[in-house]
């Protein structure tokens, strides 16, 4: 009986160690993916901004804080976007991720977007983020899907913003369902005084134009601001231009795993050439479309995909 117990424990340890090694390989592949996206984009526009969202631990070698910064990764990006650090509905600090962001903030701009369920808690969230030296965007009830323009700008800044490091606030608006037309969408955003606009490349099925972007890059007072495009690099979205009608889970094989809570998205084997060719490296790639439209940079969602997918 004792031998069976020992064998069982050893088997559990072996499986756990094997999973850790595969997860670490996947983390390295995500680091390389982000670095390669950055190299490609900066080869076209040296000032192009790359901001990955979540997966904060990717700034480290082996995703281990004690192993030191991964200089290639940190140099490739300009900031880190993080969701739900101080609030995930109600107050509850994610201490491990917060500690990483505190170390990263000396080199990278930290952009928080917490879901603050109660509007009365927003001032405390803003104060917490500001005290840490982060810029923030609170998602309140009804705006958890990034659909609305808030009534006021946090930490209003009238100065020009030419680099992400200069930003004092930002707008996160990637769902356009609340707007009746592209003109309304553009005009309402243009009238705001945000330092950074984080929006989608598309309005409905149409790519925003350089004319649209030139308008949005100027604050109402005439000073410059930055406009970043959202792009999902860890999951395929079945409403995007690249999606083919006969695609489904495991077909093609790199459509790896259901994305719980998002029925129109599938986690991808992001290290596969077929997926990476969709994202960057050629004239029909997503990043090239973002650059051609005139965006200042790209906001890379779901870099934490490596948590859920093992490299093979």
MOJO-V225988 format. One record per residue. N is the residue number from 1. PHI is phi in radians with two decimals (* if undefined). OMEGA is omega in whole degrees, 0 to 359 (NA if undefined). D_FIRST is the distance of its C-alpha to the first C-alpha in whole Angstrom. Layout:
N_PHI_OMEGA_D_FIRST + N_PHI_OMEGA_D_FIRST
//
This chain:
1_*_179_0 + 2_-1.05_179_4 + 3_-1.09_179_5 + 4_-1.13_179_5 + 5_-1.11_180_6 + 6_-1.08_179_9 + 7_-1.07_180_10 + 8_-1.10_179_11 + 9_-1.12_180_13 + 10_-1.10_179_14 + 11_-1.13_178_15 + 12_-1.08_180_17 + 13_-1.11_179_19 + 14_-1.13_180_20 + 15_-1.12_180_21 + 16_-1.10_180_23 + 17_-1.12_179_24 + 18_-1.10_178_26 + 19_-1.12_179_27 + 20_-1.07_180_29 + 21_-1.13_179_30 + 22_-1.17_178_32 + 23_-1.12_179_33 + 24_-1.15_176_35 + 25_-1.08_179_36 + 26_-1.14_178_38 + 27_-1.08_178_39 + 28_-1.08_179_41 + 29_-1.12_177_42 + 30_-1.22_175_43 + 31_-0.98_180_45 + 32_-1.12_179_47 + 33_-1.06_180_48 + 34_-1.10_179_50 + 35_-1.07_181_51 + 36_-1.17_175_53 + 37_-1.05_181_54 + 38_-1.10_180_56 + 39_-1.06_180_57 + 40_-1.11_182_59 + 41_-1.13_181_60 + 42_-1.24_174_62 + 43_-1.20_177_63 + 44_-1.67_179_65 + 45_-2.32_184_66 + 46_-1.00_181_65 + 47_-1.66_184_65 + 48_-1.12_185_62 + 49_-1.72_175_60 + 50_-2.12_178_56 + 51_-2.28_174_54 + 52_-1.39_178_50 + 53_-1.84_180_49 + 54_1.11_185_45 + 55_1.01_186_43 + 56_-0.97_184_44 + 57_-1.18_178_42 + 58_-1.16_177_43 + 59_-1.23_183_46 + 60_-1.80_168_43 + 61_-1.09_180_42 + 62_1.01_183_38 + 63_0.88_184_39 + 64_-2.05_183_38 + 65_-0.99_182_41 + 66_-1.29_182_40 + 67_-1.54_177_41 + 68_1.52_183_44 + 69_-1.19_170_47 + 70_-1.49_189_47 + 71_-1.09_180_50 + 72_-1.10_181_51 + 73_-1.23_182_49 + 74_-1.10_179_51 + 75_-1.20_183_55 + 76_-1.32_185_54 + 77_-2.05_180_54 + 78_-1.92_182_57 + 79_-2.91_175_54 + 80_-2.31_171_51 + 81_-1.65_182_51 + 82_-2.38_178_48 + 83_-1.81_167_48 + 84_1.05_176_47 + 85_-1.52_180_46 + 86_-1.74_181_48 + 87_-2.40_167_48 + 88_-2.34_192_46 + 89_1.61_175_48 + 90_-1.78_183_47 + 91_-1.21_178_47 + 92_-3.09_188_44 + 93_-1.31_172_44 + 94_-1.53_191_42 + 95_-1.10_183_42 + 96_-1.12_180_40 + 97_-1.19_179_42 + 98_-1.07_179_45 + 99_-1.09_177_45 + 100_-1.12_182_45 + 101_-1.13_177_48 + 102_-1.09_179_50 + 103_-1.31_184_49 + 104_-1.34_191_50 + 105_-1.14_178_53 + 106_-1.24_183_55 + 107_-2.09_186_55 + 108_-2.35_175_55 + 109_-1.35_181_56 + 110_-1.80_183_54 + 111_-2.07_180_54 + 112_-1.58_172_52 + 113_-2.44_182_52 + 114_-1.50_173_50 + 115_-1.55_182_50 + 116_-1.88_190_52 + 117_-1.08_183_52 + 118_-1.83_182_55 + 119_-1.02_181_58 + 120_-1.16_180_59 + 121_-1.53_184_56 + 122_-1.03_180_57 + 123_-1.00_180_59 + 124_-1.20_176_56 + 125_-1.06_180_55 + 126_-1.05_180_58 + 127_-1.12_179_58 + 128_-1.06_181_54 + 129_-1.13_182_55 + 130_-1.13_179_58 + 131_-1.06_179_57 + 132_-1.44_183_55 + 133_1.52_179_57 + 134_-1.73_166_56 + 135_-1.70_190_58 + 136_-2.53_175_57 + 137_-2.41_179_57 + 138_-1.37_172_56 + 139_-1.67_180_55 + 140_-1.68_181_56 + 141_-0.95_184_55 + 142_1.70_180_57 + 143_-2.15_180_56 + 144_-1.18_178_53 + 145_-1.73_178_53 + 146_1.01_184_56 + 147_-1.89_192_59 + 148_-2.11_170_62 + 149_-1.69_180_64 + 150_-1.05_183_64 + 151_-1.21_182_67 + 152_-2.44_180_67 + 153_-1.63_177_66 + 154_-1.36_179_64 + 155_0.89_184_65 + 156_-0.94_184_68 + 157_-2.38_181_70 + 158_-1.60_184_73 + 159_-1.35_177_73 + 160_-1.22_178_72 + 161_-2.16_181_69 + 162_-1.83_179_69 + 163_-2.32_182_65 + 164_-1.06_181_62 + 165_-1.08_181_62 + 166_-1.50_187_65 + 167_-1.23_178_64 + 168_-1.95_183_64 + 169_-2.87_175_62 + 170_-2.77_175_61 + 171_-1.87_178_61 + 172_-2.00_187_58 + 173_-2.49_184_60 + 174_-2.06_177_58 + 175_-1.99_187_58 + 176_-1.80_184_62 + 177_-1.06_183_62 + 178_-1.44_182_64 + 179_-1.98_185_67 + 180_-1.44_182_70 + 181_-2.76_176_71 + 182_-1.10_181_70 + 183_-1.06_178_73 + 184_-1.11_179_72 + 185_-1.00_181_69 + 186_-1.12_184_71 + 187_-1.13_182_73 + 188_-1.23_177_71 + 189_-1.21_182_69 + 190_-1.04_183_72 + 191_-1.35_181_73 + 192_-1.47_182_70 + 193_-1.96_180_70 + 194_-1.19_177_67 + 195_-1.33_181_66 + 196_-2.31_174_64 + 197_-1.91_176_63 + 198_-1.92_185_60 + 199_-2.33_179_61 + 200_-1.51_175_60 + 201_-1.13_186_62 + 202_-1.92_158_63 + 203_-1.95_193_65 + 204_0.95_181_64 + 205_-1.79_184_64 + 206_-1.83_177_66 + 207_-1.26_175_66 + 208_-1.09_187_67 + 209_-1.70_173_70 + 210_-0.99_176_72 + 211_-1.12_176_74 + 212_-1.04_184_72 + 213_-1.18_179_70 + 214_-1.07_177_73 + 215_-1.17_184_74 + 216_-1.26_182_71 + 217_-1.32_181_71 + 218_-2.07_175_73 + 219_-1.21_178_73 + 220_-0.98_180_76 + 221_-1.50_177_78 + 222_1.66_181_78 + 223_-1.43_185_75 + 224_-1.29_168_72 + 225_-2.48_184_69 + 226_-1.83_176_66 + 227_-2.24_180_64 + 228_-1.91_177_61 + 229_-1.82_172_59 + 230_-1.22_172_56 + 231_-2.63_180_54 + 232_-1.63_183_50 + 233_-1.80_182_49 + 234_-1.89_181_45 + 235_-2.49_176_46 + 236_-1.48_182_48 + 237_-1.99_191_50 + 238_-1.35_175_52 + 239_-1.81_183_55 + 240_-1.41_184_56 + 241_-1.04_185_59 + 242_-1.41_185_56 + 243_-1.20_178_54 + 244_-1.85_189_55 + 245_-1.03_183_55 + 246_-1.60_178_52 + 247_-1.33_173_50 + 248_-2.79_181_47 + 249_-0.89_180_43 + 250_1.24_177_42 + 251_-2.45_4_45 + 252_-1.18_189_46 + 253_-1.10_182_43 + 254_-1.35_169_43 + 255_-1.42_203_43 + 256_-1.51_196_40 + 257_-2.68_177_38 + 258_-1.03_178_40 + 259_-1.72_185_41 + 260_-1.01_180_40 + 261_1.61_180_43 + 262_-2.33_189_45 + 263_-1.18_180_46 + 264_-1.67_180_49 + 265_-2.27_178_47 + 266_-2.34_174_44 + 267_-1.07_183_42 + 268_-2.00_167_43 + 269_-1.32_191_42 + 270_-1.16_181_44 + 271_-1.46_182_44 + 272_-1.34_183_45 + 273_-1.02_182_49 + 274_-1.06_179_50 + 275_-1.28_182_49 + 276_-1.10_176_50 + 277_-1.15_175_54 + 278_-1.20_187_54 + 279_-1.43_185_54 + 280_-2.71_168_56 + 281_1.77_180_58 + 282_-2.63_187_60 + 283_-1.19_178_63 + 284_-1.77_183_62 + 285_-1.33_182_59 + 286_-1.05_181_58 + 287_-1.10_179_58 + 288_-1.12_177_62 + 289_-1.12_178_63 + 290_-1.11_179_62 + 291_-1.12_182_64 + 292_-1.09_179_67 + 293_-1.24_178_67 + 294_1.84_178_68 + 295_-1.16_178_65 + 296_-1.42_182_64 + 297_-3.12_182_61 + 298_-2.26_180_57 + 299_-1.91_190_55 + 300_-1.59_181_51 + 301_-1.53_174_49 + 302_1.12_170_45 + 303_-1.18_178_45 + 304_-1.35_179_41 + 305_-0.93_183_40 + 306_-1.08_178_38 + 307_-1.09_190_36 + 308_-1.80_185_35 + 309_-2.27_178_36 + 310_-1.69_181_34 + 311_-1.22_175_36 + 312_-2.48_NA_36
//
